[in-house]
Amino acid sequence: MRKTVGQIIALCFLIIAMQFPLLVYGTQVQSVESEGSIGFTGAYEPIGPPDPPPSTSPQKPDGTLPKTNMIGSTLGLRIGSFLVGGVLLVLGYKRRKATQKTIK
């Protein structure tokens, strides 16, 4: 009973602490001296032709694009269903075994 009350109090303190976030502002600025420089002025002039050359007309993507909620493969669905079913079977078996022990 005491452990449960302590856990409830700790949970209440945690919820209260999350309700009032701590705001922090940084004011210290640290500068770094370096010998490098970055600059860009003027227009970009590429060196040589691009490889591969760009197409002159818009192209449609090959095949079809995926739609919302579209499933390409059912393998993941089958594996997930198998895992959930297996867990439910194990839990049901353990629960049934526990109730049989209490009846005897």
RODO-2510 file (C-alpha; in nm, 4 decimals, decimal comma):
residues 104
     n   res          X          Y          Z
     1     m     0,0000     0,0000     0,0000
     2     r     0,2797     0,2427     0,0907
     3     k     0,4617     0,1628    -0,2316
     4     t     0,1503     0,2402    -0,4369
     5     v     0,0942     0,5712    -0,2558
     6     g     0,4591     0,6637    -0,3131
     7     q     0,4299     0,5838    -0,6827
     8     i     0,1141     0,7939    -0,7133
     9     i     0,2833     1,0892    -0,5411
    10     a     0,5902     1,0555    -0,7660
    11     l     0,3655     1,0443    -1,0726
    12     c     0,1810     1,3583    -0,9564
    13     f     0,5118     1,5433    -0,9073
    14     l     0,6237     1,4354    -1,2547
    15     i     0,3005     1,5597    -1,4125
    16     i     0,3257     1,8923    -1,2269
    17     a     0,6904     1,9333    -1,3329
    18     m     0,5946     1,8743    -1,6964
    19     q     0,3206     2,1396    -1,6730
    20     f     0,5692     2,4166    -1,5906
    21     p     0,8597     2,4051    -1,8353
    22     l     1,1848     2,5783    -1,7467
    23     l     1,2714     2,8610    -1,9866
    24     v     1,6409     2,9307    -2,0351
    25     y     1,7999     3,2043    -2,2446
    26     g     2,1656     3,2082    -2,3475
    27     t     2,3470     3,5423    -2,3467
    28     q     2,7129     3,4459    -2,3842
    29     v     2,8556     3,4880    -2,7347
    30     q     3,1848     3,3339    -2,8349
    31     s     3,3541     3,4317    -3,1597
    32     v     3,6155     3,2339    -3,3475
    33     e     3,8857     3,3810    -3,5690
    34     s     3,9787     3,1861    -3,8814
    35     e     4,1863     3,2486    -4,1909
    36     g     3,9268     3,1103    -4,4308
    37     s     3,6589     3,3073    -4,6066
    38     i     3,3405     3,2180    -4,7865
    39     g     3,2134     3,4380    -5,0604
    40     f     2,9889     3,4180    -5,3640
    41     t     2,9310     3,6985    -5,6062
    42     g     2,8198     3,7080    -5,9650
    43     a     2,6635     3,4303    -6,1702
    44     y     2,7510     3,0608    -6,1623
    45     e     2,9250     2,9419    -6,4758
    46     p     2,9394     2,5617    -6,4986
    47     i     3,2560     2,3931    -6,6180
    48     g     3,1668     2,1832    -6,9218
    49     p     2,8307     2,0283    -7,0124
    50     p     2,6296     1,8458    -6,7463
    51     d     2,6449     1,4659    -6,7450
    52     p     2,3850     1,3346    -6,8306
    53     p     2,2379     1,6208    -7,0295
    54     p     1,9017     1,7485    -6,9038
    55     s     1,5921     1,6571    -7,1032
    56     t     1,4118     1,9302    -7,2897
    57     s     1,0591     1,7995    -7,2256
    58     p     0,8924     1,6992    -6,8998
    59     q     0,8938     1,3239    -6,8388
    60     k     0,6405     1,1151    -6,6503
    61     p     0,7737     0,8704    -6,3931
    62     d     0,7800     0,5049    -6,4923
    63     g     0,4935     0,2932    -6,3592
    64     t     0,2438     0,4268    -6,1096
    65     l     0,3026     0,6333    -5,8007
    66     p     0,1928     0,4895    -5,4635
    67     k    -0,1434     0,6023    -5,3316
    68     t    -0,2428     0,6721    -4,9718
    69     n    -0,2798     0,3485    -4,7688
    70     m    -0,1476     0,1455    -5,0610
    71     i     0,0199    -0,1799    -4,9595
    72     g     0,2809    -0,3005    -5,2061
    73     s     0,3559    -0,6247    -5,0253
    74     t     0,1532    -0,8178    -4,7701
    75     l     0,4622    -0,9790    -4,6150
    76     g     0,4847    -0,7235    -4,3324
    77     l     0,1119    -0,7529    -4,2659
    78     r     0,1361    -1,1314    -4,2445
    79     i     0,4406    -1,1264    -4,0157
    80     g     0,2758    -0,8712    -3,7848
    81     s    -0,0488    -1,0679    -3,7715
    82     f     0,1444    -1,3875    -3,6957
    83     l     0,3349    -1,2184    -3,4120
    84     v     0,0218    -1,0669    -3,2562
    85     g    -0,1621    -1,3989    -3,2856
    86     g     0,1301    -1,5849    -3,1293
    87     v     0,1478    -1,3454    -2,8352
    88     l    -0,2279    -1,3759    -2,7794
    89     l    -0,2047    -1,7572    -2,7889
    90     v     0,0799    -1,7625    -2,5360
    91     l    -0,1017    -1,5225    -2,3029
    92     g    -0,4238    -1,7233    -2,3306
    93     y    -0,2372    -2,0475    -2,2596
    94     k    -0,0683    -1,8991    -1,9519
    95     r    -0,3957    -1,7543    -1,8221
    96     r    -0,5790    -2,0836    -1,8738
    97     k    -0,2971    -2,2747    -1,7018
    98     a    -0,3028    -2,0323    -1,4058
    99     t    -0,6797    -2,0676    -1,3613
   100     q    -0,6511    -2,4484    -1,3748
   101     k    -0,3882    -2,4399    -1,0971
   102     t    -0,6121    -2,2266    -0,8741
   103     i    -0,9099    -2,4584    -0,9325
   104     k    -0,7155    -2,7722    -0,8305
***
